[in-house]
Amino acid sequence: MTIKEGQYKSKFNIENKYNENEFEEDIKNITNLKINEIKANLPSESEILGARIEIIQKFLDSNKDKIIEKVKDIIMQDINEKKATYTYQN
């Protein structure tokens, strides 16, 4: 073994000895960095709320006639039930 090889091996061994606590700390730091990166790319609550409102608005706009008819049916059913109850009581 030459001096150069010996120096390399001893340097390599010193640099690659990993203390368990250091390893766990590095893993924790890397994990936290990744979590923060993911969080930074997530939409905010107001962006999510805005998107939900937009979806609901599009649904209502595209189904307006069906919704109006359904509401009319419910109102007429309620009126007819009240008429029937009133007639039955008299």
Backbone as CSV, one residue per row, in Angstrom:
resi,resn,N_x,N_y,N_z,CA_x,CA_y,CA_z,C_x,C_y,C_z
1,MET,0.860,-1.175,0.000,0.000,0.000,0.000,0.901,1.232,0.000
2,THR,0.607,2.141,-0.901,1.382,3.372,-0.979,0.852,4.370,0.030
3,ILE,1.601,5.419,0.247,1.180,6.467,1.197,-0.113,7.112,0.694
4,LYS,-0.192,7.350,-0.585,-1.374,7.980,-1.162,-2.628,7.148,-0.875
5,GLU,-2.543,5.823,-1.090,-3.685,4.952,-0.815,-4.048,4.987,0.663
6,GLY,-3.032,4.951,1.535,-3.274,4.988,2.971,-3.935,6.281,3.404
7,GLN,-3.485,7.388,2.852,-4.084,8.686,3.181,-5.548,8.711,2.719
8,TYR,-5.758,8.204,1.518,-7.127,8.191,0.993,-8.034,7.340,1.868
9,LYS,-7.552,6.140,2.230,-8.374,5.234,3.029,-8.672,5.832,4.394
10,SER,-7.667,6.416,5.048,-7.930,6.969,6.377,-8.857,8.174,6.276
11,LYS,-8.675,8.984,5.246,-9.558,10.144,5.047,-10.980,9.655,4.762
12,PHE,-11.077,8.648,3.912,-12.378,8.092,3.549,-13.099,7.543,4.784
13,ASN,-12.396,6.804,5.621,-13.013,6.228,6.816,-13.474,7.302,7.789
14,ILE,-12.671,8.341,7.946,-13.049,9.419,8.875,-14.294,10.139,8.362
15,GLU,-14.311,10.455,7.080,-15.438,11.217,6.529,-16.716,10.392,6.455
16,ASN,-16.600,9.093,6.351,-17.789,8.273,6.187,-18.269,7.617,7.466
17,LYS,-17.637,7.913,8.586,-18.160,7.415,9.851,-19.346,8.293,10.210
18,TYR,-20.505,7.688,10.276,-21.724,8.436,10.548,-22.230,8.095,11.932
19,ASN,-22.324,9.087,12.742,-22.923,8.934,14.057,-24.426,8.750,13.839
20,GLU,-25.045,7.840,14.558,-26.485,7.593,14.381,-27.303,8.856,14.588
21,ASN,-26.946,9.648,15.589,-27.697,10.882,15.863,-27.574,11.864,14.709
22,GLU,-26.365,11.957,14.135,-26.177,12.843,12.987,-27.005,12.362,11.800
23,PHE,-27.020,11.065,11.591,-27.789,10.483,10.488,-29.273,10.795,10.657
24,GLU,-29.796,10.560,11.857,-31.207,10.841,12.124,-31.505,12.327,11.957
25,GLU,-30.583,13.168,12.402,-30.759,14.620,12.271,-30.781,15.031,10.800
26,ASP,-29.884,14.440,10.010,-29.862,14.732,8.576,-31.158,14.290,7.903
27,ILE,-31.627,13.115,8.255,-32.895,12.616,7.693,-34.039,13.560,8.064
28,LYS,-34.058,13.990,9.328,-35.092,14.917,9.791,-35.043,16.223,9.004
29,ASN,-33.835,16.753,8.816,-33.681,18.014,8.082,-34.114,17.878,6.632
30,ILE,-33.708,16.791,5.998,-34.093,16.557,4.602,-35.611,16.409,4.504
31,THR,-36.193,15.676,5.441,-37.644,15.481,5.446,-38.365,16.809,5.628
32,ASN,-37.902,17.622,6.577,-38.529,18.922,6.815,-38.413,19.837,5.604
33,LEU,-37.259,19.806,4.939,-37.095,20.604,3.723,-38.094,20.172,2.660
34,LYS,-38.265,18.860,2.490,-39.197,18.337,1.489,-40.632,18.711,1.849
35,ILE,-40.973,18.589,3.135,-42.326,18.953,3.591,-42.585,20.424,3.313
36,ASN,-41.620,21.283,3.640,-41.782,22.722,3.408,-41.911,23.036,1.927
37,GLU,-41.168,22.309,1.103,-41.260,22.492,-0.343,-42.658,22.117,-0.846
38,ILE,-43.177,21.015,-0.346,-44.520,20.565,-0.745,-45.569,21.562,-0.271
39,LYS,-45.446,22.010,0.984,-46.401,22.981,1.529,-46.389,24.277,0.725
40,ALA,-45.206,24.698,0.293,-45.084,25.946,-0.470,-45.812,25.846,-1.807
41,ASN,-45.932,24.639,-2.341,-46.583,24.459,-3.640,-48.073,24.166,-3.539
42,LEU,-48.587,23.999,-2.321,-50.012,23.740,-2.154,-50.804,25.040,-2.297
43,PRO,-52.019,24.950,-2.805,-52.835,26.161,-2.903,-53.281,26.615,-1.513
44,SER,-53.508,27.913,-1.393,-53.958,28.451,-0.109,-55.437,28.120,0.091
45,GLU,-55.916,28.335,1.309,-57.330,28.054,1.594,-58.240,28.938,0.745
46,SER,-57.846,30.193,0.546,-58.683,31.096,-0.249,-58.712,30.668,-1.720
47,GLU,-57.599,30.126,-2.230,-57.587,29.621,-3.603,-58.502,28.412,-3.736
48,ILE,-58.482,27.541,-2.742,-59.353,26.355,-2.753,-60.814,26.789,-2.681
49,LEU,-61.116,27.723,-1.782,-62.484,28.221,-1.643,-62.949,28.876,-2.944
50,GLY,-62.075,29.664,-3.558,-62.417,30.309,-4.830,-62.725,29.287,-5.911
51,ALA,-61.943,28.227,-5.956,-62.170,27.173,-6.951,-63.497,26.459,-6.690
52,ARG,-63.796,26.214,-5.419,-65.071,25.560,-5.084,-66.250,26.434,-5.490
53,ILE,-66.150,27.726,-5.204,-67.229,28.658,-5.568,-67.413,28.667,-7.082
54,GLU,-66.310,28.674,-7.816,-66.374,28.666,-9.275,-67.054,27.401,-9.796
55,ILE,-66.727,26.258,-9.210,-67.336,24.981,-9.624,-68.836,24.998,-9.335
56,ILE,-69.205,25.470,-8.147,-70.635,25.532,-7.778,-71.373,26.485,-8.716
57,GLN,-70.753,27.637,-9.000,-71.385,28.616,-9.891,-71.608,28.024,-11.280
58,LYS,-70.609,27.309,-11.801,-70.759,26.677,-13.120,-71.868,25.629,-13.101
59,PHE,-71.931,24.855,-12.006,-72.978,23.842,-11.884,-74.355,24.504,-11.870
60,LEU,-74.482,25.557,-11.056,-75.777,26.246,-10.977,-76.160,26.860,-12.314
61,ASP,-75.202,27.478,-12.984,-75.478,28.087,-14.289,-75.932,27.051,-15.313
62,SER,-75.278,25.896,-15.313,-75.605,24.886,-16.323,-76.873,24.102,-15.980
63,ASN,-77.313,24.152,-14.729,-78.501,23.396,-14.317,-79.626,24.301,-13.816
64,LYS,-79.569,25.574,-14.176,-80.526,26.553,-13.666,-81.978,26.152,-13.922
65,ASP,-82.281,25.753,-15.139,-83.667,25.409,-15.484,-84.162,24.194,-14.700
66,LYS,-83.315,23.182,-14.558,-83.693,21.990,-13.797,-83.934,22.344,-12.327
67,ILE,-83.077,23.199,-11.795,-83.212,23.593,-10.382,-84.496,24.374,-10.173
68,ILE,-84.802,25.293,-11.078,-86.036,26.081,-10.967,-87.251,25.167,-11.009
69,GLU,-87.249,24.208,-11.931,-88.374,23.269,-12.023,-88.516,22.440,-10.751
70,LYS,-87.409,21.994,-10.222,-87.438,21.181,-8.992,-87.993,22.001,-7.822
71,VAL,-87.549,23.258,-7.710,-88.045,24.133,-6.634,-89.547,24.373,-6.806
72,LYS,-89.984,24.603,-8.048,-91.420,24.791,-8.305,-92.207,23.550,-7.882
73,ASP,-91.708,22.373,-8.237,-92.375,21.116,-7.863,-92.492,20.982,-6.347
74,ILE,-91.408,21.315,-5.640,-91.419,21.216,-4.172,-92.414,22.199,-3.581
75,ILE,-92.452,23.415,-4.096,-93.394,24.423,-3.598,-94.839,23.994,-3.870
76,MET,-95.077,23.500,-5.082,-96.446,23.063,-5.421,-96.856,21.870,-4.553
77,GLN,-95.950,20.949,-4.308,-96.258,19.806,-3.457,-96.593,20.288,-2.040
78,ASP,-95.811,21.246,-1.539,-96.063,21.796,-0.203,-97.418,22.495,-0.152
79,ILE,-97.750,23.266,-1.186,-99.047,23.970,-1.236,-100.188,22.957,-1.266
80,ASN,-100.051,21.924,-2.095,-101.103,20.907,-2.202,-101.290,20.144,-0.890
81,GLU,-100.193,19.862,-0.190,-100.301,19.180,1.100,-101.007,20.073,2.123
82,LYS,-100.701,21.365,2.099,-101.349,22.286,3.038,-102.832,22.432,2.701
83,LYS,-103.159,22.466,1.414,-104.565,22.530,1.004,-105.297,21.287,1.472
84,ALA,-104.686,20.144,1.296,-105.310,18.880,1.698,-105.514,18.861,3.207
85,THR,-104.547,19.329,3.968,-104.654,19.354,5.432,-105.751,20.319,5.842
86,TYR,-105.804,21.495,5.194,-106.806,22.502,5.532,-108.205,21.978,5.202
87,THR,-108.357,21.347,4.046,-109.648,20.796,3.633,-110.079,19.690,4.594
88,TYR,-109.150,18.840,5.008,-109.455,17.731,5.901,-109.905,18.233,7.271
89,GLN,-109.308,19.327,7.736,-109.646,19.858,9.059,-111.032,20.501,9.055
90,ASN,-111.458,21.067,7.944,-112.752,21.749,7.902,-113.814,20.782,7.632
